[in-house]
Amino acid sequence: MKKLSTLIVMLTATVVLPLSAQSLRSAYFMDGSFQRSMLNPALQPDKGYVAFPLLSGLTFDVNSNLGLANFLYPTSDGRLTTFMNGSVSASEFLGGLSDANALSQGLDWQLFGLGFKMLGGYSTLSINLHEEAMANVPYDVFRFMKEGFQNSSYNINNLSVGAQAYASVEVGHSMNILDVLSVGARVKFLMGIANANFNLENINLSMTEDRWMVNAQSQMQLALLGGVTVDEKTNPDGGTDYSLALDGYMPKSYGAAIDLGAAFNFDGIVDGFTVSAGITNLGFIGWKNMMSVSPISGSFSYDGMGEIDYGNMESVSDEVEQMGDDLSGLLSFGDADYAKKTMAVAPTIALGAEYAMPFYDKLTAGLLFSSHVSKIKSYNDLRLYANLSPVGFFQMSANVGVSNYGTEFGWYLNLHPKGFALYLGSDFFSYTLSPQFIPVKRACASVSMGINIPF
């Protein structure tokens, strides 16, 4: 039987996985970067530009405190198996997990951009695609999967998966005041593409002989393009199969947001010292015909995780598929309701300070704190920068930071001679990869690139 809960969780993962946001933090202190204002609209590039269509700015990232090595283990015959295999002890597997195991992903894609000086300041116009997703899986989910009937009860709290995608048309302007202060603002018209959320606030499992009694408090929500409905069909076994159908491909959900920023330099007091602050994505999207599915009240029974027949498993993917089927039995939901729901866009706060070296003003040191506020799990990051502009058409930056996920290293290169500009950068990356280029020790990767035409 295709359960409705399974379909929505799978669709949420579908929204999460292909698109994977936050703007490139490694470019924050680069005067020649056309993307630096994404975290603070008061920060002005030193030139105007026209975006190279579809390639002017693309940032993709995925970050987690987990990696492939947490879930896959080598067997004696040289193959790989999952943590559910009896050859992997509970202490070995669970010892590598945290109380909260998080995964975040993001995509910022500038489809068109234009920047130019006017009205005594700097103006921008851009069309963008944004996507962000996050999952928070508590320790007790994995403990239940691994230990099962070894314990008589489990309590699982705050299991959340969420994703949203939207397009934006953005108009911004910044100006200098008395040569020491710059202020900026950017207004955004937002068009919602998809929003999917699964929240399991509290689930209690109590063992009764060979079955579990489950009490759960959870909710699922889904909005997609023109709307989505649930179709039900009785299958040959007498059960009910569910499928999700689109009501149209034209988005019907809209919203608005604003970015604000300021930067102040202390020249004359402390020459070469500048502080800045910005907040982006203060806004909302009204999701039309959002589908909400609430749990069936009361208790229900659950068989638990099935025994995996490793002798008949041809690959790790077969093991993962069976685990997913077994876990879906933990969820039991009622009918779907449809209503408009207004939801905030996740904002980001940035606080920066930069100091130009008195012995060589082309070298600066910077400190940036950024916080991406999410209802699932907020992301905080503190970075120390070294920024170098040896010649007018080339800049580079290196930085080291500490975040919710651990220590991170970032870099940025910007080449912008007359008539052409290319940048490459990364905020973090895992340098231990599997043969399939999957991070082994920690799933973290950030890549940003863009081509523009300066003038």
C-alpha positions in Angstrom: 0.0 0.0 0.0 1.3 3.4 -0.9 0.8 5.4 2.3 0.0 9.1 2.1 2.6 9.9 4.7 5.3 8.1 2.7 4.4 10.0 -0.5 4.7 13.4 1.2 8.0 12.5 2.9 9.4 11.3 -0.5 8.2 14.4 -2.2 9.8 16.6 0.5 13.1 14.7 -0.1 12.6 15.2 -3.9 12.4 19.0 -3.3 15.4 18.8 -1.0 17.8 16.7 -2.9 18.1 18.0 -6.5 18.4 21.6 -5.7 20.5 22.3 -2.9 20.7 28.8 0.3 23.0 31.0 1.5 25.0 33.6 -0.4 28.7 33.1 -0.7 30.1 34.4 2.6 33.7 34.2 1.3 33.1 37.2 -1.0 31.8 39.5 1.7 34.9 41.8 2.0 35.7 41.8 -1.8 35.2 45.3 -3.3 35.3 43.9 -6.8 32.6 41.3 -6.2 29.2 41.9 -7.7 27.6 39.3 -5.3 28.9 40.9 -2.0 25.7 42.9 -1.6 23.6 39.7 -1.3 24.4 39.5 2.4 24.3 43.3 2.9 22.7 45.7 0.3 24.8 48.6 1.6 28.0 47.0 0.2 28.7 48.5 -3.2 30.9 46.9 -6.0 33.4 49.3 -7.5 32.0 48.9 -11.0 28.7 48.5 -12.9 27.9 45.2 -14.6 25.6 43.2 -16.8 25.1 39.6 -16.0 26.0 36.9 -18.4 22.6 35.2 -18.9 22.1 32.1 -16.5 25.8 32.1 -15.5 26.1 35.4 -13.6 25.9 33.8 -10.1 25.4 30.2 -9.0 25.9 29.0 -5.4 25.2 25.4 -4.3 25.9 24.0 -0.9 25.2 21.1 1.3 26.3 20.9 5.0 25.9 18.3 7.8 27.5 17.0 10.9 27.2 13.5 9.4 29.0 11.7 6.6 28.9 8.4 4.7 31.2 6.7 7.2 28.4 7.1 9.9 26.1 4.8 8.0 28.1 2.4 5.8 30.7 -0.1 7.1 33.1 -2.5 5.3 32.4 -6.2 5.5 34.9 -9.0 5.7 34.5 -9.8 2.0 35.3 -6.2 1.0 31.7 -5.1 0.4 29.8 -2.3 2.1 26.8 -2.8 4.5 24.6 -0.4 6.5 24.7 0.2 10.2 21.7 -2.2 10.6 24.0 -5.2 9.9 24.6 -7.3 13.1 28.3 -7.1 12.4 28.2 -3.5 13.4 27.7 -3.0 17.1 25.3 -0.5 18.5 28.0 1.2 20.5 30.1 1.6 17.3 27.3 3.1 15.3 25.6 5.3 18.0 28.9 6.5 19.3 29.5 8.5 16.1 26.1 10.4 16.3 25.1 13.6 17.9 21.9 14.4 19.9 20.7 16.4 16.9 21.9 15.2 13.5 21.3 17.9 10.9 21.5 18.3 7.1 21.1 21.6 5.3 21.1 22.4 1.5 20.8 25.5 -0.5 20.8 27.0 -4.0 21.1 30.7 -5.1 21.0 31.1 -8.8 21.0 34.6 -10.4 19.2 34.2 -13.8 19.8 37.9 -14.7 21.5 40.8 -13.0 22.3 44.4 -13.7 24.2 46.9 -11.5 25.0 50.6 -12.2 25.7 53.9 -10.5 22.9 56.4 -10.4 21.3 59.0 -8.0 24.6 59.4 -6.1 24.6 55.7 -5.3 24.5 52.2 -6.7 21.4 50.4 -8.1 20.7 46.8 -8.8 18.1 44.7 -10.7 18.1 40.9 -10.6 16.0 37.8 -11.2 16.8 34.9 -9.0 15.9 31.3 -8.1 16.3 30.3 -4.5 16.0 27.0 -2.7 16.7 25.9 0.8 16.1 22.7 2.7 17.0 21.3 6.1 16.5 18.1 8.1 16.9 17.5 11.8 17.0 13.8 12.9 17.3 13.2 16.6 19.6 10.6 18.1 16.7 8.4 19.3 15.5 7.7 15.7 18.8 5.8 15.0 18.8 4.3 18.5 15.3 2.8 17.8 16.4 1.5 14.4 19.5 -0.1 15.7 18.5 -1.4 19.1 14.8 -2.1 18.5 13.4 -4.6 21.0 16.4 -4.4 23.2 14.6 -1.5 25.0 10.9 -1.5 26.1 10.2 2.2 25.2 11.4 5.1 23.2 10.6 8.8 23.0 11.4 10.7 19.9 11.2 14.5 19.7 11.7 17.1 17.0 12.2 15.1 13.9 11.8 17.7 11.1 12.3 17.9 7.3 11.5 21.0 5.4 12.2 22.6 2.0 11.0 25.6 0.0 11.8 27.0 -3.5 10.8 30.4 -4.9 11.7 32.9 -7.6 12.4 36.6 -7.0 12.5 39.8 -8.8 14.8 42.2 -6.8 15.4 46.0 -7.0 18.0 47.6 -4.7 19.8 50.9 -4.1 22.6 52.0 -1.8 24.1 55.4 -1.2 26.9 57.0 0.7 26.3 59.6 3.4 29.1 62.0 4.4 31.8 59.6 3.0 31.7 57.5 6.2 28.3 55.8 6.1 26.7 53.8 3.4 23.1 52.5 3.6 21.2 50.2 1.3 17.9 48.5 0.8 16.5 45.9 -1.6 12.8 45.0 -2.2 11.8 41.6 -3.5 8.7 40.3 -5.3 8.5 36.6 -4.5 6.8 33.8 -6.4 6.4 30.5 -4.5 7.3 27.3 -6.4 7.3 24.6 -3.6 7.0 24.3 0.1 7.1 21.0 2.0 7.3 20.4 5.7 7.2 17.3 7.9 7.3 17.8 11.6 7.2 15.0 14.2 7.0 16.8 17.5 6.6 13.8 19.8 6.3 10.1 19.3 6.2 7.5 22.1 6.8 3.8 21.4 5.9 1.2 24.1 6.6 -2.5 23.6 3.7 -5.0 24.1 4.9 -8.6 23.5 6.1 -8.6 19.8 4.6 -5.3 18.7 4.9 -1.6 19.5 2.1 0.7 20.6 2.6 4.2 19.0 1.4 7.6 20.2 2.4 10.3 17.8 2.0 14.1 17.4 3.0 15.2 13.9 2.0 17.1 10.8 2.7 17.3 7.1 2.3 20.3 4.8 2.7 20.6 1.1 2.3 23.4 -1.5 3.5 22.9 -5.1 3.1 25.2 -8.1 -0.6 25.6 -8.9 -1.7 23.3 -6.1 -1.7 19.6 -5.3 -4.5 17.2 -4.4 -4.6 13.6 -3.2 -6.1 10.8 -5.3 -7.2 7.6 -3.6 -7.6 4.2 -5.3 -8.4 0.8 -3.9 -5.7 -1.7 -4.9 -6.3 -5.5 -5.6 -5.3 -6.3 -2.0 -8.2 -4.3 -0.7 -5.9 -1.5 0.6 -5.7 2.1 -0.5 -3.1 3.6 -2.8 -2.5 7.3 -2.7 -1.1 9.5 -5.4 -0.4 13.2 -5.6 -1.7 15.2 -8.6 -0.8 18.8 -9.7 -3.7 21.2 -10.3 -1.5 23.2 -12.7 2.0 24.2 -13.4 1.6 28.0 -13.1 2.5 29.1 -9.5 -0.3 30.8 -7.5 1.6 31.7 -4.4 3.2 35.2 -4.0 4.9 37.3 -1.4 7.4 40.1 -0.7 10.6 40.7 1.3 13.1 43.4 2.0 16.8 43.5 2.7 18.4 46.2 4.8 22.1 47.1 5.4 24.6 49.7 6.6 28.4 50.1 6.7 30.4 52.7 8.6 34.1 53.5 8.2 36.1 55.0 11.0 38.6 56.9 8.9 40.0 59.8 10.9 39.4 57.9 14.1 40.9 54.4 13.2 42.0 54.6 9.6 41.1 51.5 7.5 38.6 50.2 10.0 35.0 49.5 8.8 32.0 47.8 10.4 28.9 46.6 8.7 25.5 45.0 9.4 22.8 43.6 7.2 19.6 41.5 7.4 18.1 39.9 4.3 14.8 38.1 3.5 12.6 39.9 5.9 9.3 38.8 4.3 6.8 36.1 3.6 5.0 34.0 1.0 1.3 33.3 1.0 1.0 29.7 -0.1 -2.3 29.1 -1.8 -4.1 25.8 -1.3 -1.5 24.4 1.0 -2.3 20.8 1.8 -2.1 19.9 5.5 -2.3 16.3 6.8 -2.8 15.7 10.5 -2.2 12.5 12.4 -5.0 10.0 13.3 -5.6 10.6 17.0 -5.0 7.9 19.6 -2.7 4.9 19.5 -2.0 2.3 16.8 0.2 -0.7 16.6 3.5 -1.1 14.7 5.5 -4.2 13.9 8.8 -2.6 14.2 11.9 -2.7 12.0 12.0 -5.9 10.0 14.9 -8.3 9.9 17.0 -7.6 6.8 18.0 -10.7 4.9 21.6 -9.7 4.0 22.1 -12.9 2.0 19.5 -11.8 -0.5 20.5 -8.1 -0.6 22.2 -7.3 -3.9 23.3 -3.8 -2.8 23.3 -1.2 -0.1 20.4 0.6 -1.8 18.2 -2.6 -1.2 18.9 -2.3 2.5 18.1 1.4 2.6 14.8 0.8 0.7 13.7 -1.9 3.2 14.6 0.4 6.1 12.5 3.2 4.6 9.5 0.9 4.1 9.8 -0.3 7.7 10.0 3.2 9.1 6.9 4.4 7.2 4.8 2.2 9.4 5.5 4.7 12.3 3.3 7.2 10.6 -0.5 7.0 10.4 -2.4 10.1 9.0 -5.9 11.1 8.4 -7.5 13.2 5.6 -6.0 16.2 4.0 -7.2 19.8 4.4 -6.5 22.7 2.0 -6.1 26.4 3.0 -4.0 29.4 2.3 -1.1 29.7 4.7 1.3 32.6 5.1 4.9 31.6 6.0 8.0 33.6 6.6 11.0 33.4 4.4 14.1 32.4 6.4 16.1 35.6 7.1 19.9 35.9 7.4 21.8 38.3 9.7 25.4 39.4 8.9 27.7 41.4 11.1 31.1 42.3 9.8 34.3 44.2 10.7 37.3 44.8 8.4 40.7 46.4 9.0 43.2 47.4 6.3 46.8 46.7 7.3 48.7 50.1 7.8 51.9 48.7 6.3 50.1 47.4 3.1 46.6 48.7 2.5 45.9 46.0 -0.2 45.8 43.4 2.6 42.9 43.4 5.0 41.7 41.2 7.9 38.0 40.6 8.3 35.6 39.1 10.9 32.1 38.0 9.9 29.3 36.6 11.9 26.2 35.3 10.1 23.1 33.6 11.3 20.5 31.9 9.0 17.3 31.7 11.0 15.3 28.6 10.3 12.3 27.1 12.1 13.9 23.7 11.8 17.4 24.5 12.9 19.2 27.8 12.7 22.7 28.0 11.2 25.4 30.2 12.9 28.8 30.9 11.4 31.8 32.9 12.6 34.7 33.5 10.2 38.2 35.1 10.2 39.4 36.4 6.8 42.6 37.4 5.1 41.8 39.4 1.9 44.3 40.4 -0.7 44.0 42.7 -3.8 47.5 42.8 -5.3 46.4 44.4 -8.5 43.2 46.3 -9.5 41.7 43.4 -11.6 42.4 40.5 -9.3 41.3 39.7 -5.7 41.6 36.7 -3.4 40.4 35.7 0.0 41.0 32.9 2.5 39.0 32.3 5.6 38.5 29.8 8.5 35.3 29.5 10.4 33.4 27.7 13.1 29.7 26.8 12.7 27.0 24.5 14.0 28.5 21.7 11.9 32.2 22.2 12.8 35.3 23.9 11.5 35.2 25.2 8.0 37.6 26.6 5.4 36.6 28.9 2.6 38.2 30.8 -0.3 37.4 33.2 -3.1 39.1 34.2 -6.3 37.9 37.2 -8.4 39.3 38.1 -11.9 37.8 41.2 -13.4 39.8 42.8 -16.2 38.1 45.3 -18.5 35.0 43.8 -20.1 35.1 40.4 -18.4 34.7 39.1 -14.8 34.9 35.6 -13.4 34.7 34.5 -9.8 35.1 31.1 -8.1 34.7 30.4 -4.4 33.7 28.0 -1.7 32.6 28.4 2.0 33.4 24.8 3.0 34.3 21.5 1.4 35.0 17.9 2.5 38.4 16.7 1.2 37.7 13.0 2.0 35.5 11.6 -0.7 34.3 8.1 -1.8 35.0 6.8 -5.3 31.5 8.2 -6.1 32.6 11.6 -4.8 30.4 11.4 -1.8 31.8 13.0 1.4 32.9 10.3 3.8 33.6 11.8 7.2 31.3 14.8 6.9 28.8 15.8 4.2 29.9 19.4 3.4 30.4 21.0 0.0 30.0 24.6 -1.2 30.7 25.7 -4.8 30.0 29.2 -6.2 30.9 30.6 -9.6 29.8 33.4 -12.0 30.6 35.2 -15.2 29.7 38.9 -15.7 30.4 41.8 -18.0 31.7 44.9 -16.0 31.6 48.4 -17.3 
